[in-house]
Amino acid sequence: MRIDIITIFPQMFSTVFTEGIVRIAQEKKLLNIYIHNLRDFTQDKHKKVDAPPYGGGAGMVLRCEPIFKAVESVILDKRSRVVLLSPQGRVLTQKRAKQFLKYQQLILICGRYEGVDERVAEYLADEELSIGDYILSGGEIPAMVLVDVLARLLPGAVGDKQSIEKESFEQSRLDWPHYTRPRVFRRWRVPRVLLSGDHRKIELWRKKKALEKTKENRPDLLKEV
Ligand SMILES: C[S@@+](CC[C@H](N)C(=O)[O-])C[C@H]1O[C@@H](n2cnc3c(N)ncnc32)[C@H](O)[C@@H]1O
């Protein structure tokens, strides 16, 4: 999979994409990431990417010309998907993330300031995508979130396939609790069943705990079954 990111802050990606699974996915050639500076697609000498909103009001808006130019210069073909990161988009879920895997190329447009000229959403982007009901100052962190989620899903990126299949959201429930050494920390013990060696009992206990936590924190997931 190829991912192109269009941003006015290319430096923000340099540490996040050179660590962990995203780095491994790139090393294994499962993922190619290209970061493009929106200012390189401007024509004036000040490389201005924003302007005040028509109709008045606070803040600045990212102009559409450089964004169209940037996307048109990197887009490969029909299997490319152009995504505008926006709080007004459909919310990213694990299920939605998996649907992105069918595209050969994702082009992610990171907004800033008051947002992006609406003609980008209307005539350039295939969809708007939000990472949740809150407002960040730019689309860079949402783009990083999407890339991280996708990198873990690329076949071969995560060593143990099972660890992905058993994670939260995979079976309309949250994950179960995990423990590791030491057996006793301060006065808190690891649940006895996990030390029993009885795999059937351990599985039942894990399912029960996963269900309890889902009921408590995310009862909406249980309705999806
Ligand atoms: C300050 S926000 C603009 C918010 C916009 N005025 C609104 O109220 O919907 C600037 C940029 O950050 C990004 N952004 C902010 N929150 C986001 C979210 N929850 N999901 C995805 N992108 C987000 C978008 O790219 C957006 O254009």
The ligand as a MOL file (V3000), in Angstrom:
LIG
                    3D

  0  0  0     0  0            999 V3000
M  V30 BEGIN CTAB
M  V30 COUNTS 27 29 0 0 0
M  V30 BEGIN ATOM
M  V30 1 C -9.3000 23.3220 13.9040 0
M  V30 2 S -9.7720 22.0840 12.7540 0 CHG=1
M  V30 3 C -11.1260 22.8250 11.9080 0
M  V30 4 C -12.4300 22.5800 12.5720 0
M  V30 5 C -13.6430 23.0750 11.7940 0
M  V30 6 N -13.7180 24.5080 11.8120 0
M  V30 7 C -14.9020 22.4770 12.3790 0
M  V30 8 O -15.4510 23.0670 13.3190 0
M  V30 9 O -15.3370 21.3930 11.9250 0 CHG=-1
M  V30 10 C -8.4860 22.1230 11.5740 0
M  V30 11 C -8.2350 20.8150 10.8580 0
M  V30 12 O -7.8790 19.8040 11.7920 0
M  V30 13 C -8.2820 18.5340 11.3090 0
M  V30 14 N -9.1140 17.9070 12.3550 0
M  V30 15 C -9.4940 18.4510 13.5230 0
M  V30 16 N -10.2030 17.6000 14.2620 0
M  V30 17 C -10.2830 16.4550 13.5460 0
M  V30 18 C -10.8990 15.2030 13.7700 0
M  V30 19 N -11.5910 14.9450 14.8880 0
M  V30 20 N -10.7750 14.2410 12.8280 0
M  V30 21 C -10.0860 14.4880 11.6900 0
M  V30 22 N -9.4900 15.6620 11.4110 0
M  V30 23 C -9.5760 16.6410 12.3210 0
M  V30 24 C -9.0100 18.7680 10.0090 0
M  V30 25 O -8.1290 18.4900 8.9370 0
M  V30 26 C -9.3840 20.2250 10.0790 0
M  V30 27 O -9.5150 20.8060 8.8040 0
M  V30 END ATOM
M  V30 BEGIN BOND
M  V30 1 1 1 2
M  V30 2 1 2 3
M  V30 3 1 2 10
M  V30 4 1 3 4
M  V30 5 1 4 5
M  V30 6 1 5 6
M  V30 7 1 5 7
M  V30 8 2 7 8
M  V30 9 1 7 9
M  V30 10 1 10 11
M  V30 11 1 11 12
M  V30 12 1 11 26
M  V30 13 1 12 13
M  V30 14 1 13 14
M  V30 15 1 13 24
M  V30 16 1 14 15
M  V30 17 1 14 23
M  V30 18 2 15 16
M  V30 19 1 16 17
M  V30 20 1 17 18
M  V30 21 2 17 23
M  V30 22 1 18 19
M  V30 23 2 18 20
M  V30 24 1 20 21
M  V30 25 2 21 22
M  V30 26 1 22 23
M  V30 27 1 24 25
M  V30 28 1 24 26
M  V30 29 1 26 27
M  V30 END BOND
M  V30 END CTAB
M  END
